[in-house]
Amino acid sequence: MIPDLKLGSGARIKPYGYFKTSVIHDSSSPQGNDFPLPLLATDTGPNGSPEFHLKARALRLGVNFEWLDPAPKTTITGRLEVDFEGDFTRVNNRNISSIRSSQPSLRLAWARIDRRFNEKITGFALFGQDWTPFVSSTLPNTIENTNFGGIGYGAAYERAPQIRTGFNYNFGGARSWKIQPEFAIVFPAFGDMPTNVADQLGFGERQGADGNQPASQGRVVVQWQLDKAEGVVPAQLIFSFEHARRRAIVTAANVPALFSAAFPTGAEVSSNSDGYSAEFQLPTRFVTLAGKYYAGSDLRFFLSGQLLSNFNDTTGLSSVATAASIDGASTVAFGFADGTPTVAPQRPARGQGGFIQFGFPLSRLFDADPKGRNSGWTAFVYYGFDEPLPRDARRFSPVRGRSDLFSGNIQYKLNSWVTFGFEEGYYRTRAANHSATDFGGLPLFRGIPSYTTHNVRSEFATIFTF
């Protein structure tokens, strides 16, 4: 790393970041967000709830660290990154103007040790919060960077505390083939929200921690030089997996009276999250193709599966009664199975999704002067989808099914520091049911039971990078 600062401790530091101002219009944004979410989650009012936003909170700040170890084969690096996409202040001197008072939140914070064993093999160990090995390796190039164009539209990803290790084997050859397997133990997060948000620090993600085991994740990356033209980065093919376990606890005081004798000390029920993915990044001098496919169960934490987590399977139970879990994030069901008191199993909602994006270096395709003002034009075309298994989605209300997104953006890089971009997207969500007479009925849109709805979203942004 070429440092900008050197500390007396020996650490070398290089700051980076950007800030962005966006002008946004949504034809339907019923939840009032300045970023898109799956539709049919709530009614819109009489006219679809169109909204205008001008957003200036997309400020990201980061620092790369490097420590020079006396051993020439060892490198120690680190990264700290924050942004202002988090919550807003709610205190008396801010309440009225809270919309412009966003607060910084942690994105990345890790340290990494790399060791070169010989000319072909290197190994590493990473400690801290980073992108998860599962499903986070490939992300689309979008103007809307809050959730990369929208949660629940195929661009699944996550960041989480972890300890990760792996090694890289360099096969070499004309295409510079490399392979890198990795494994990580990760905080077992599920994204289920506690009832009392004020207790988020103590109760947030308690059900994952109550699973009493770390989440396990891993990936294998295969890298090679697909196009040998100057300035074209290597191609990658990535396979990943994850497994995690959660547990919902009901205290003795909260067990329904009908079942208190059978569960005098309380009760608990658990479920798993399992997932796998395949991702690819194929850059050439003419077009870059990137995408991923993922599938699994209870993928809510990874911002997919239409954000559905788990449900109580009360099939075959009689005299069903419910109780809140200790953190208020779940409802646990009790019932009689052939006269025996039991806790209803909680099943994870299964789902799948993915995206594909084409990126075009317009200036190169049209032979623009590399040193001229027309050298910075690029364009991207995207399609993504995310859907739960319909029979699992029908266990939830509203009965939201498949969401997909068609979008395109064009970007003009004025120089190394300033980029202008415009993005147009068509966001669509369909119900898991086909008619109002199906199980659970149809969700409301404009106050009317609807099978499908959409949002046409336009965003113009100016991005300053440093």
N, C-alpha and C positions, 0 to 999 in steps of 0.2 A: 504494500500500500504506500502511495505517495502521501505523506501526512501534511495536514495544514497546521497542526499544533503538536508540540512535544512537551510532555509533562516531566517534572523532575523525577518522578517515579520510574521513568523509562517508557511509559505508555505513549503511543503515537495515535493521534486523533484526527479524524476527517469528518466534519459535519456535512449534512446533506438535507434536502427537503424541498418542499414546494408549497405554494398556496394558490388556490383556485377560486374564482368567482363565477357562478353559474346563474343563468336566467332560465327558468324552467316553467313549462306549462304541461299540466296533465288534464286530459279530458275526463278522467275519473280517478279521484284519490280519496276514497271515503274515510280513510283512517287519519287523514290530515298530515301525512308524512311528506317530506321533501325528497324522498327516495321511494321506489316502487316496492310493493309487497303483493303477494297473491290476492286476487280479488275474491268476491263472494264470501269474505270473512265477516262482513257487516253490511247492513243496508246503507244506501247512499243518500236517502232523501229523494225528493221528487225529480231531480234533474241530473243524476249521475255524479254529483259532487265534483265538478271541474275546479282546478286550483291553479294559482300562480304563485311561484316562489322565486326569490332572489337569494341565493345561498352564498355566504362568505366564510363558512366554518370549516371548509375543506383545507385546513392547514396541517401539514405533516412535517415533523421535525425528527431528525435522526442523527446518530453519531456512530461511526465505525471506529473500533479500537484495535490496536495491534501491540503486542508486547514481544520484544525480540528476546528469545530465549538463548542462553549461551550455547546450547546444543544446536548445531546448524540444521539438523533434521527435524526439529520441532518448531511449530508455529502456534502461537496463542492469539486468538482474535475474539472480538466481541461486538455486540450491537445493542444499542438502546434506541427505541423508536416510539414516539407518541403522536397522537393527532387530537383534533378537537371535534371528532364525530360523536362524542359521548353525550352525557346527560347535561341538563341545564340547571342552574342554581335556583333554589326555591327558598329565598330568605327575604325579609321585608324590604331590604334596600335593592332587591333585584326582581321581585315578583312581576312588576309591571313591564320591565324591560328584559325579562328572562330569555326572550327569543333571540337576543343578540349576545347572550352571556353563556355560551357553551364552555364546557370545562375540558381540560386535557385528560386523556385516558391512555393507558399503556397498550401498545401493540406488540412490540418485541423487546425482549430483555434476556440476552443469553451470552454465554462465553463458550469458546470452542477450542479444543486442543487437537492439532493435526500432527501426525508423525509419518515421516517417509521411511519405510523399512528398506526398500531397494528401488531400483529404477522402474519397477513395474507396480509395486504395491504400496499404497498409503492407507492409513487408518485415521479415524477421528472419534472424538467423544464430545457431545454438546450437552450443556446444562442450562436450563432456563426456559423461557417462553419463546416459542418459535412456531412457524407454520407446521401443521401436523403432517406426518408422513402419509397418512391416509387422505387421499382425494385433493390435496392442496397444491400439488406440484404445477398444475397448468391452469392458468386463469386468462380470461379474455381481455383484450385491449378495448376498454370502453371509456367514454367521456364521464359517465356517471360512475364514480369510484366508491360511493357508499354501497357496499355489498355487490360491487362489480355488476351494476345494471339491475340488481334486484334479487332479493332472497326468494328462493323457490322457483327459479327459472333456469336451472341447469348448471349454474356456476358454483357448485358446492365447494366449500373450503372451510378451514377453521385455523385458529391459533390457540395454543394451549401450553401450560407448563409441562415439561417433559425432560427425560434423560435419554439421549439417543446416541447410538454408536453404529459404526459401519466401516467398510473398507472399500477401496477403489482399486480395481485391477486394470492395468493398461495393456491391452493386447497389441496396440500399435497398428501397423499396416498402412496401406494407402488411404484408408478411410478413418484412421485413428480411433479404432474401436475401444470402448471402455465399458465396464460394468461395475455398478455400485449397489450392493445389497445393504439395507439398513434395518435396524430394529430399535424400538423405543418403548419405554414405559411412560404412560401419559396420565395426567389427572383424569379420572373417570367422570367426565361432564356429560349431562343430558339436556340441559337447557330448560328444565321445568321450573316454573317461577313460584317462589314462596308467596303466601298470601300477604304477609306484611313486608313490603318492600324496604322498610326501615331496617329490617333484620337481614338484608341481603348479604352482608359480610359474614354473619354467623350461620345463616340458613341457606345461602345461595349454593346450589349444587350439592346440597347435603345428601340427596338420595344416591348420587354417584359415590361419594365418600363412604356412605353407609353400606355400600356393596362390599366393602372391606377387602378390595383388591384393586391393583392399578389396572388401567386400560392398557391393552397391548396393541401396538401398531407397527407396521413395517412396510417397506417398499423395495423394489428392485428397479434401478434405472439403467437402461442400455443407451449409450451415446455413441454417435458416429458422425462423420462429416458427410452429409448428404450432397451438398453443393460446395465445390472447392473454390468458388469465386471469392475474390477478396471481399472481406467485410461480412460474409455470411456465417452466422454462428452455427454450431453443431446441432444436429437433430437428436431428439430423445424419445424413447418409448418407456413408459413407466407403468408398473403394476403395483397395487397397494392393497392393504387389508386393515381391518380394525376389529377389536372385540372389547366390550365393556359390560359391566354388570351394575345394576342399581337395586336399591331396596327401599320400600316404603314401610315406615314403622307407625303403628297405631298404639298409643299408650293405653293402659288399663282403663283410665278415666274416660277415654273416648270410644271404647268398644260399645256398640249398641246394646241396650239393656237385655234384649232377647238372647244375646250371645255372650253376655258377661260371665256366666258360669262356666262356659266352655273355654273361654280365653281370659282367665282371671289376672294374668300378668301382661296382657296386651297381645298384639298379633303383628305379623309382618308378611310381606309378599314381595317378590322380586321378578325382574325380567332382564333380558340381555339386549344389547345393541351389537349387531354384526354387519360388516360391510366389506365390499371389495370394489376396486375400480381399475380401469385401463385408460391411460392418458397418452397423448402423442403431441409432439411439437416438430413440425417438418418445414423448416425454413429453406427457401431457395431465393435466387436473385430476382425471380419473377413474381412469386406468391409465397406466403407463409400460411400453412394449414395447421391449425391447433384445435384440440378438442379432448373430450373425455366422456366415458360412460361409467356410471356407478349404479350399484344396487345394494339392497340390504334391508335391515330392520331397525326401527327407531333411530333414524338419521336426523332427528330434529336439531341436535347440537351442530351438525354440519350444514345447517340452513337448507335442508332439502326434505324430501318426503312430505311436501306441503306443510311442514312444521308440525306434523302429527307425531306423537310420542308413543303412548301406550293406552290400552283400554282394559276395562274389567270384563272378563268373559263369564257372564252369569248364566250361560246356557245350562239347562238342567237343574238350576237351583230354585228353591222355593223360599218364600218369606224373606226376600232380599231386603237388607238394610245396609246403609252406608255410613262411613265415618271418615273424617279428615285425617290425613297423615300428620305426623308430628310437626312437619314444616309447613303444612297447609298447601303443598304443591300437588297433592294427589287426593283423590277420593277412593277409598278402599271399600269393596263390597263384601258383605257377609251373607250367607244363605245356608239352607239345608240341602244336602245331597243324599237322597235316600234316607232322610231322617237324621243324618249326621251333620252337626254344625261344622262349617268350613269357611275358609276365605276364598273368594273367587280369584282364580289366576289372572294375572295381568299380562296381556299379550302385546308385544311390540307391533306397531303398524309398519308393514312392509312397503317398500317403494323403490323407484328407479328414476334415472334421469341422466342428463348430460347435455353437451353442447358441441357445436362445430363452428369455427370461425375462419374466414378467409381474410388475409391481410395483403394489401396490394401497395407496393412502393411506386406510387404514381409518377413521381419525378424521374425515377430510374427508367420506368417503362416508356416515358415520353422523352428520354434523352435530355433531360434538363441539365444545364451547366452546374456541376457539383459545387461551384463557388458562387453561384448566383442566387437571387432571392427565390427562384422557383424550385429550389432543390429540396424543399422540406414537405412536399405533399404526400400524404398517405391516406388510404381508405380501408375500412374494415366492414365486413358483412357477417352477421351473427344469426344463428338459430339455436335455441335451447329449450329444453322441456324438463318438467319435473312432475311426477305423479305418484300417488300412493296406490296400493292395490285396492281396487274399488270396494271389495267386500270388507276390507279393513277401514276404509274411509267412511263407510256407512255407519260405523260405530261412533262417529263424532258428529257434532253439530256446530256450525253448519256443515252440510255434506259436500265438502269441497274436493274436487277431483283434479284433473290434469290442468297445469298451467304451462303456457309456452310463450316464447318471445321471438319476434322477428325484429331485428334492428340493424342499423347501419350508421357509421359515422365517418366523417372526413376531418382530417387534421392538417393544419398548416403550421410548421415549425419555422417561425420567423428567424430565429437564431438559436444559440445554445441555451438561452434562458427563457424564451417566450414562445408559447404554443397557443394557437386558437383552434377550437374544435366545435363541431356541430353534430348532434346525434338525434336520430329519429327512431322511435321504437313503438312497436305494436304489441302490447301486453294483453294476453287473453287467458281467462280462467273458465273452466267448465265444471259443472257439478258432477259428483259421482253417480247421481241418480239421473234418470232420463225424463221423469215426469213427477208431478206433485203427488201421485198415488204410490210412488215407490217408498220403500222404507226410509223414514226420516224426512220425506218431502224434498222440496227444492228451496235453496236459500233465496233471500230477497235481493233484488236490484231495482232501484227506483220504486221501492215498495211493492214490487210485483214478483211472485215466484218465477225464477229465471234459471234456465239451464246453462247459459253462457253470458259473459260480459267481457268488455275490453276497455283498455286505456291506451289512447294515443299520446305519447310523451315526446316532447321536444325540449332539447337542452342545448344552449350555447354557452361555451365556457372559455375563459382566458386563464391560462396556467403559467405561473412564473416558477421556474426551477432554479435551485442553487445547489 
